[in-house]
Amino acid sequence: MICHIGVMSKSGGAVTAPVAVRVGSIRFLVILSALMAFASISTDIYLPALPALSVALHTDPGSIQMTLSGFLVGFSLGQLLWGPIGDRYGRRVPIAAGVVLFIIGSAGCALSGTAWQMTAWRVVQAVGACAGPVLARAMVRDLYARERSAQMLSTLLLVMGIAPLVGPILGGQILTIWSWQAIFWMLAALGVLALLGLLALPETLPLSRRSSQRVGEALVSYLLLASNRRLLGYALSGGCFYGGIYAYLAGTPFAYIEYYHVPPQAYGLLFGVNIAGMMATNLLNSRLVMRMGTDILFKIGTGVAALAGIALAVDARTGFGGLAGLAVPLFCYVGMLGFIVANSVAGALAAFPHKAGAASALVGAMHYGTGVLTAAMIGWFADGTPWTMGWLIGLCGIGAFAVAVGFVRTARPK
């Protein structure tokens, strides 16, 4: 069904001129969710293959983990480029260009013969992949105000949760039946499907609302955006939380598969349990956010993440509980993504509805940018035990909560 939704004015209110958008259709939700899932599917599907890649490319685990850090570098910096482009030229065409770049990068990864070649192609893959999430978030802001956009983002993240749920399981099966190269060819094929899906995606940013700034000028305006205390609080707190998420992504393949001898196929199941928790909190967030507001749920999420991170660090250091001693706190930490991500993005973008693309890019870059550091630190400080992962996630959880309390003042729901 085609619904006519009033788009947002520069002051944040709805204007009278409607935009015809298929917002009520499942197809619209699925396409946006698929675009937002490019980051998770690009990392999660190859996680079970990390130990095998270390052997196949004749290198150490630290070098293989740099392929994850390289992806995060490209994903973080690329968002800063796509945001202003999306504000100036609309959403659909930049997304299509990014997907094409993603396909090229995926093919390059499949053909790589060394860890450094793969790291370079992962950067290319990431620069293309990040166009989807940053502009999909901006499309939601094009159509909805703060609490409603958080509710919509929770719904999208709920649907998007299918990707990280099946990604490691699918990656483990592909590795068992074929090879690690087939995983990246699969990603290239998914990129082709995304291009086809774009044909059914409407443009949500009309010509009258597009930015007149050149891309170079828009890049300079990031300094103005970053000076906003509220936006900075959401971005930094979310960045600390994401630092823990990527320490988890980089650390669990070796902690589970090598330290606790979990088969790659079973690793996918353990990973899926955490994603199920994330999907549950996204569903809960979509039900509560209109009543409680984005800020309260955001702070609850960071508080629980801090407690879970502390418990994980203690268990990783002492070995208490064995595998379960890692899995239970990680379930609690990852599950808070449902309360933290949608609310932090919606809260940050509410201050700049007329620069939704650039604001979304800045928040996304800061969210994923910390993952570059923590994923690399997993390799730098690896000691053969889960301890490095544990203390990193503990610090990230504490940092997320401290910034949320110190920078974000609770606002009434709108």
Backbone hydrogen bonds, N-H to C=O, Kabsch-Sander energy under -0.5 kcal/mol:
donor,donor_aa,acceptor,acceptor_aa,energy
3,C,1,M,-0.6
3,C,21,V,-2.0
5,I,3,C,-0.7
5,I,19,V,-1.7
7,V,17,A,-1.0
8,M,142,D,-1.3
9,S,13,G,-4.6
12,G,9,S,-1.7
15,V,7,V,-2.8
19,V,5,I,-2.1
21,V,3,C,-2.3
21,V,19,V,-0.7
23,V,21,V,-2.0
24,G,1,M,-0.8
25,S,22,R,-1.1
29,L,25,S,-1.5
30,V,26,I,-2.8
31,I,27,R,-2.4
32,L,28,F,-2.1
33,S,29,L,-2.4
34,A,30,V,-2.5
35,L,31,I,-2.1
36,M,32,L,-2.2
37,A,33,S,-1.2
38,F,35,L,-1.0
39,A,36,M,-0.5
41,I,37,A,-2.8
42,S,38,F,-1.7
43,T,39,A,-1.1
44,D,40,S,-3.4
45,I,41,I,-1.3
46,Y,43,T,-0.6
47,L,43,T,-0.5
47,L,44,D,-0.9
49,A,46,Y,-1.0
50,L,47,L,-1.6
53,L,49,A,-3.0
54,S,50,L,-2.0
55,V,51,P,-1.3
56,A,52,A,-2.9
57,L,53,L,-2.6
58,H,55,V,-1.0
59,T,54,S,-2.4
63,S,60,D,-0.6
64,I,60,D,-1.6
65,Q,61,P,-2.4
66,M,62,G,-0.8
67,T,64,I,-1.5
68,L,64,I,-0.5
68,L,65,Q,-0.7
69,S,65,Q,-1.8
70,G,66,M,-3.1
71,F,67,T,-1.5
72,L,68,L,-2.0
73,V,69,S,-2.2
74,G,70,G,-2.2
75,F,71,F,-2.5
76,S,72,L,-2.5
77,L,73,V,-2.4
78,G,74,G,-2.2
79,Q,75,F,-1.0
80,L,76,S,-0.7
80,L,77,L,-0.6
81,L,77,L,-0.7
81,L,78,G,-1.0
82,W,78,G,-2.3
83,G,79,Q,-2.3
85,I,81,L,-1.4
86,G,82,W,-2.8
87,D,83,G,-1.8
88,R,84,P,-1.7
89,Y,85,I,-3.0
90,G,86,G,-1.2
95,I,91,R,-1.7
96,A,92,R,-2.2
97,A,93,V,-2.2
98,G,94,P,-2.3
99,V,95,I,-2.3
100,V,96,A,-2.0
101,L,97,A,-1.8
102,F,98,G,-2.1
103,I,99,V,-2.2
104,I,100,V,-2.0
105,G,101,L,-2.4
106,S,102,F,-2.3
107,A,103,I,-2.1
108,G,104,I,-2.1
109,C,105,G,-2.0
110,A,106,S,-1.9
111,L,107,A,-1.4
112,S,109,C,-1.2
118,M,114,T,-2.1
119,T,115,A,-2.2
120,A,116,W,-2.0
121,W,117,Q,-2.3
122,R,118,M,-2.3
123,V,119,T,-1.5
124,V,120,A,-1.7
125,Q,121,W,-2.8
126,A,122,R,-2.3
127,V,123,V,-2.4
128,G,124,V,-1.7
129,A,125,Q,-2.4
130,C,126,A,-2.3
131,A,128,G,-1.1
132,G,129,A,-1.0
134,V,130,C,-1.9
135,L,131,A,-1.7
136,A,132,G,-2.2
137,R,133,P,-2.3
138,A,134,V,-1.3
139,M,135,L,-2.0
140,V,136,A,-1.7
141,R,137,R,-2.0
142,D,138,A,-2.0
143,L,139,M,-0.9
143,L,140,V,-0.8
144,Y,140,V,-1.8
149,S,145,A,-3.0
150,A,146,R,-2.3
151,Q,147,E,-2.3
152,M,148,R,-2.4
153,L,149,S,-2.9
154,S,150,A,-2.2
155,T,151,Q,-1.9
156,L,152,M,-2.4
157,L,153,L,-2.9
158,L,154,S,-1.9
159,V,155,T,-2.1
160,M,156,L,-3.2
161,G,157,L,-1.3
162,I,159,V,-1.6
163,A,160,M,-1.9
165,L,161,G,-1.4
166,V,162,I,-2.4
167,G,163,A,-2.4
170,L,166,V,-3.4
171,G,167,G,-3.1
172,G,168,P,-2.5
173,Q,169,I,-1.9
174,I,170,L,-2.7
175,L,171,G,-2.3
176,T,172,G,-1.7
177,I,173,Q,-2.7
178,W,174,I,-3.2
183,I,179,S,-0.7
183,I,180,W,-0.7
184,F,180,W,-0.9
184,F,181,Q,-0.6
185,W,181,Q,-1.8
186,M,182,A,-2.0
187,L,183,I,-1.5
188,A,184,F,-2.1
189,A,185,W,-2.0
190,L,186,M,-2.1
191,G,187,L,-1.9
192,V,188,A,-1.6
193,L,189,A,-1.9
194,A,190,L,-2.1
195,L,191,G,-1.9
196,L,192,V,-1.8
197,G,193,L,-2.1
198,L,194,A,-1.6
199,L,195,L,-0.6
199,L,196,L,-1.1
200,A,197,G,-1.6
201,L,198,L,-1.5
204,T,202,P,-0.5
209,R,206,P,-1.6
210,R,207,L,-1.2
211,S,87,D,-2.9
218,A,214,R,-2.5
219,L,215,V,-2.0
220,V,216,G,-1.3
221,S,217,E,-1.4
222,Y,219,L,-1.1
223,L,220,V,-1.8
224,L,221,S,-0.5
225,L,221,S,-1.9
226,A,222,Y,-2.8
227,S,223,L,-0.9
227,S,224,L,-0.5
228,N,225,L,-1.5
229,R,227,S,-0.6
232,L,228,N,-2.7
233,G,229,R,-2.3
234,Y,230,R,-2.2
235,A,231,L,-2.6
236,L,232,L,-3.0
237,S,233,G,-2.3
238,G,234,Y,-2.5
239,G,235,A,-2.0
240,C,236,L,-2.5
241,F,237,S,-2.2
242,Y,238,G,-2.7
243,G,239,G,-2.0
244,G,240,C,-1.4
245,I,241,F,-1.7
246,Y,242,Y,-2.5
247,A,243,G,-1.5
248,Y,244,G,-2.1
249,L,245,I,-2.2
250,A,246,Y,-2.2
251,G,247,A,-2.2
252,T,248,Y,-2.4
255,A,251,G,-2.4
256,Y,252,T,-3.3
257,I,252,T,-0.6
257,I,253,P,-1.6
258,E,253,P,-0.6
258,E,254,F,-0.8
259,Y,254,F,-2.2
260,Y,255,A,-1.3
262,V,256,Y,-2.5
267,Y,263,P,-2.1
268,G,264,P,-1.4
269,L,265,Q,-0.9
270,L,266,A,-2.2
271,F,267,Y,-2.6
272,G,268,G,-2.1
273,V,269,L,-1.8
274,N,270,L,-1.2
275,I,271,F,-1.6
276,A,272,G,-2.3
277,G,273,V,-1.7
278,M,274,N,-1.9
279,M,275,I,-2.6
280,A,276,A,-2.0
281,T,277,G,-2.0
282,N,278,M,-2.0
283,L,279,M,-2.1
284,L,280,A,-2.3
285,N,281,T,-2.7
286,S,282,N,-2.2
287,R,283,L,-1.1
288,L,284,L,-1.8
289,V,285,N,-2.6
291,R,288,L,-1.2
292,M,288,L,-3.0
293,G,289,V,-1.8
297,L,293,G,-1.2
298,F,294,T,-2.1
299,K,295,D,-2.3
300,I,296,I,-2.2
301,G,297,L,-2.4
302,T,298,F,-2.1
303,G,299,K,-2.1
304,V,300,I,-2.3
305,A,301,G,-2.1
306,A,302,T,-2.0
307,L,303,G,-1.9
308,A,304,V,-2.6
309,G,305,A,-2.4
310,I,306,A,-2.0
311,A,307,L,-2.2
312,L,308,A,-2.4
313,A,309,G,-2.2
314,V,310,I,-2.1
315,D,311,A,-2.4
316,A,312,L,-2.9
317,R,313,A,-1.8
318,T,314,V,-2.4
319,G,315,D,-2.3
322,G,319,G,-1.8
324,A,321,G,-1.0
325,G,321,G,-0.8
326,L,322,G,-0.7
326,L,323,L,-1.1
327,A,323,L,-2.6
328,V,324,A,-2.4
330,L,326,L,-1.9
331,F,327,A,-2.1
332,C,328,V,-1.9
333,Y,329,P,-2.5
334,V,330,L,-2.8
335,G,331,F,-1.9
336,M,332,C,-0.8
336,M,333,Y,-1.0
337,L,334,V,-1.9
338,G,335,G,-1.5
339,F,336,M,-1.2
340,I,336,M,-2.0
341,V,337,L,-1.9
342,A,337,L,-0.5
344,S,340,I,-2.2
345,V,341,V,-2.5
346,A,342,A,-2.5
347,G,343,N,-2.3
348,A,344,S,-2.0
349,L,345,V,-2.5
350,A,346,A,-1.4
351,A,347,G,-0.5
351,A,348,A,-0.9
352,F,349,L,-1.1
355,K,352,F,-1.4
356,A,353,P,-0.8
359,A,355,K,-2.9
360,S,356,A,-2.5
361,A,357,G,-2.2
362,L,358,A,-2.4
363,V,359,A,-2.4
364,G,360,S,-2.5
365,A,361,A,-2.7
366,M,362,L,-2.1
367,H,363,V,-2.4
368,Y,364,G,-2.7
369,G,365,A,-2.1
370,T,366,M,-1.0
371,G,368,Y,-0.6
372,V,368,Y,-0.8
372,V,369,G,-0.9
373,L,369,G,-0.9
374,T,370,T,-2.4
375,A,371,G,-2.4
376,A,372,V,-1.4
377,M,373,L,-2.5
378,I,374,T,-1.6
379,G,375,A,-0.8
379,G,376,A,-0.6
380,W,376,A,-2.3
381,F,377,M,-2.6
382,A,379,G,-0.7
388,T,385,T,-0.6
390,G,386,P,-2.3
391,W,387,W,-2.6
392,L,388,T,-1.9
393,I,389,M,-2.2
394,G,390,G,-2.2
395,L,391,W,-2.2
396,C,392,L,-2.2
397,G,393,I,-2.5
398,I,394,G,-2.1
399,G,395,L,-2.5
400,A,396,C,-2.4
401,F,397,G,-1.9
402,A,398,I,-2.5
403,V,399,G,-2.3
404,A,400,A,-2.0
405,V,401,F,-2.3
406,G,402,A,-2.2
407,F,403,V,-2.7
408,V,403,V,-0.6
408,V,404,A,-1.4
409,R,407,F,-0.7
